[in-house]
Amino acid sequence: MAVADDLQRWPKAHPRAVTTILSIIGYALVIGAFGGFLPLPEFSRGTVIFLGDAIAVVNTLALTAIVAGVYFIRNDQIRKHRAAMLTAFTLIMVFLVLYLLKVGGGFEKAIAVEGPVRVAYLVMLAIHILLSALAVPVVLHAVVLGLTHSPAELRDTIHARVGRIAVAAWGLSLALGIVTYILLNHVYGWTPRGHSAGLLLLLFSTRPLSAVRPIFDCE
């Protein structure tokens, strides 16, 4: 019983350590999927397209939940705020599973457009990817604090400050992801690309953007 109590108290006493561990696991899963290190099954073209559509739906629902959560906390509806944000976080976990399956078992899509529209698309997609990566520890820290502290206790933590940063980064990332999905799949169309360790190149390459541009063509 004492061991169980200690296990329950440890995350509350060490939220940053919990956040770090969970963030490393999340980054490792994504890099593993992009690098082909995870034992994921190969999917048909139709399944990959379905996964992409499902991801867009999940992200839209998650963004809606975040907006609702912000509305609730501004109106001092703490329980509804908590429910909305946990719903958004659950949806992001669903997104992660779908995304790993799509990246690891499918193919990439390149937008079928050139010129200024393509540049705008690539910029939005690059910001979406960057914010998605940077938001992970911030979002996790806000969630860990929210789950391990009572509303009264949260007032003495950085939950509110971290939460505002998380909402801004997370919300903008989701919004840009939805916009790029619409442009790629329902406005300009796409052509298939093969597998690529795109994320690894993005993170570690010193080449200019033009040399790694295919990384940003997919959604």
C-alpha positions in Angstrom: 0.0 0.0 0.0 2.8 2.3 0.9 4.5 1.6 -2.5 1.2 2.4 -4.3 0.9 5.7 -2.4 4.5 6.6 -3.3 3.9 5.8 -7.0 0.9 8.2 -6.9 2.8 10.9 -5.1 5.9 10.8 -7.3 4.3 12.3 -10.4 2.8 15.1 -8.4 6.1 15.9 -6.8 8.1 15.5 -10.0 5.9 16.8 -12.9 8.9 17.9 -14.9 10.5 14.5 -14.7 7.2 12.8 -15.8 7.0 15.4 -18.7 10.5 14.6 -19.8 10.0 10.9 -19.8 6.7 11.1 -21.7 8.2 13.6 -24.2 11.2 11.3 -25.0 8.8 8.4 -25.6 6.7 10.5 -27.9 9.7 11.8 -29.9 11.2 8.3 -30.1 7.9 6.8 -31.5 7.7 9.5 -34.2 11.3 9.3 -35.2 11.0 5.5 -35.2 8.1 5.6 -37.6 9.8 8.1 -40.0 13.0 6.1 -39.9 11.4 2.8 -40.4 12.5 1.4 -37.1 9.0 0.5 -35.8 7.6 -2.9 -36.9 4.5 -1.3 -38.6 2.5 -3.2 -41.3 2.3 -2.0 -44.9 -1.0 -0.4 -45.9 -2.8 -0.1 -49.2 -3.2 3.2 -51.0 -6.9 3.3 -49.9 -6.0 2.7 -46.3 -3.4 5.4 -46.2 -5.9 7.9 -47.7 -8.5 6.8 -45.1 -5.9 7.3 -42.3 -5.2 10.8 -43.6 -8.9 11.7 -43.6 -9.3 10.2 -40.1 -6.4 12.3 -38.8 -8.0 15.5 -40.2 -11.3 14.6 -38.4 -9.5 13.9 -35.1 -7.5 17.1 -35.4 -10.6 19.1 -36.0 -12.4 17.6 -33.0 -9.3 18.3 -30.9 -9.1 21.9 -32.0 -12.8 22.3 -31.2 -12.2 20.8 -27.7 -9.3 23.2 -27.1 -11.4 26.2 -28.0 -14.2 25.0 -25.8 -11.7 24.5 -22.9 -10.5 28.1 -23.3 -14.0 29.3 -23.2 -14.8 27.3 -20.1 -11.8 28.5 -18.1 -12.4 32.1 -19.0 -15.9 31.7 -17.6 -14.6 29.9 -14.5 -16.1 26.6 -15.4 -13.2 24.5 -14.1 -14.8 21.0 -14.4 -15.9 21.6 -18.0 -12.5 23.1 -18.8 -10.8 20.0 -17.4 -13.1 17.7 -19.4 -12.6 19.6 -22.6 -8.8 19.6 -22.3 -8.6 15.9 -21.4 -10.8 15.2 -24.4 -8.4 17.2 -26.6 -5.5 15.4 -25.1 -7.2 12.0 -25.7 -7.8 12.9 -29.3 -4.2 13.9 -29.7 -3.2 10.4 -28.5 -5.6 8.9 -31.1 -4.0 11.2 -33.7 -0.5 9.9 -32.7 -1.5 6.3 -33.2 -3.1 7.1 -36.6 -0.1 9.2 -37.6 2.4 6.6 -36.7 0.5 3.9 -38.7 0.1 6.3 -41.7 3.8 7.3 -41.8 5.3 3.9 -41.0 3.0 1.8 -43.2 2.1 4.1 -46.1 3.5 6.7 -48.4 3.9 10.4 -48.5 1.9 12.9 -50.6 3.3 15.8 -52.6 1.0 18.7 -53.3 0.3 19.1 -57.1 0.8 22.9 -57.4 3.7 25.2 -58.1 4.5 28.9 -57.5 3.4 31.1 -54.6 0.7 28.7 -53.5 3.2 25.9 -53.1 5.6 28.2 -51.1 2.7 29.3 -48.8 1.7 25.6 -48.4 5.3 24.6 -47.5 5.7 27.5 -45.0 2.4 26.6 -43.3 3.3 22.9 -43.2 6.8 23.7 -41.8 5.3 25.8 -39.1 2.8 23.1 -38.3 5.5 20.5 -38.0 7.8 22.7 -35.9 4.9 23.7 -33.5 3.8 20.1 -33.2 7.3 19.1 -32.1 7.8 22.1 -29.7 4.3 21.8 -28.2 4.8 18.2 -26.9 6.6 18.9 -23.6 4.5 22.0 -22.9 1.2 20.2 -23.5 2.4 17.2 -21.5 3.5 19.4 -18.6 0.1 21.2 -18.5 -1.7 17.9 -18.5 0.5 16.3 -15.9 0.0 19.2 -13.6 -3.7 19.2 -14.2 -4.1 15.5 -13.5 -1.9 15.5 -10.3 -3.2 18.6 -8.6 -6.5 19.8 -7.4 -7.9 23.1 -8.8 -6.9 24.9 -5.6 -3.4 23.4 -5.8 -3.0 24.4 -9.4 -3.1 28.1 -8.4 0.3 27.6 -6.8 1.8 26.0 -9.9 2.7 27.3 -13.4 -0.2 25.4 -14.9 -2.0 28.5 -16.1 1.1 30.0 -17.7 2.2 26.7 -19.3 -1.4 26.1 -20.4 -1.6 29.4 -22.3 1.6 28.6 -24.2 0.3 25.0 -24.8 -3.0 26.3 -26.2 -1.3 28.8 -28.5 1.2 26.4 -29.9 -1.1 23.4 -30.0 -4.1 25.3 -31.4 -2.1 27.0 -34.2 -0.4 23.7 -35.1 -3.8 21.9 -35.4 -5.3 24.8 -37.4 -2.4 24.9 -39.8 -2.5 21.1 -40.1 -6.2 21.2 -41.0 -5.6 24.0 -43.6 -2.7 22.1 -45.3 -4.8 18.9 -45.3 -7.6 20.7 -47.2 -5.2 22.3 -49.7 -3.4 19.0 -50.3 -6.4 16.7 -50.5 -9.4 18.8 -51.6 -8.2 21.8 -53.4 -5.0 21.2 -55.4 -4.6 17.4 -55.2 -1.4 15.4 -54.7 0.9 12.8 -56.2 2.4 9.9 -54.2 5.9 9.8 -52.9 7.8 6.8 -51.5 8.9 6.3 -47.9 11.3 8.8 -46.5 13.2 9.5 -43.3 12.0 13.1 -43.7 11.8 14.0 -40.0 15.3 12.9 -39.4 16.6 14.9 -42.3 14.7 17.9 -41.1 16.1 17.7 -37.6 19.7 16.9 -38.4 20.5 18.1 -41.9 22.5 21.3 -42.4 21.4 21.6 -46.0 19.2 24.5 -47.2 15.4 24.1 -47.2 15.4 23.6 -51.0 17.5 20.5 -50.6 15.1 18.9 -48.2 11.9 20.4 -49.6 10.2 17.0 -50.2 10.0 16.6 -46.4 7.4 19.3 -46.3 5.3 18.1 -49.3 3.3 15.6 -47.3 0.4 15.7 -44.9 
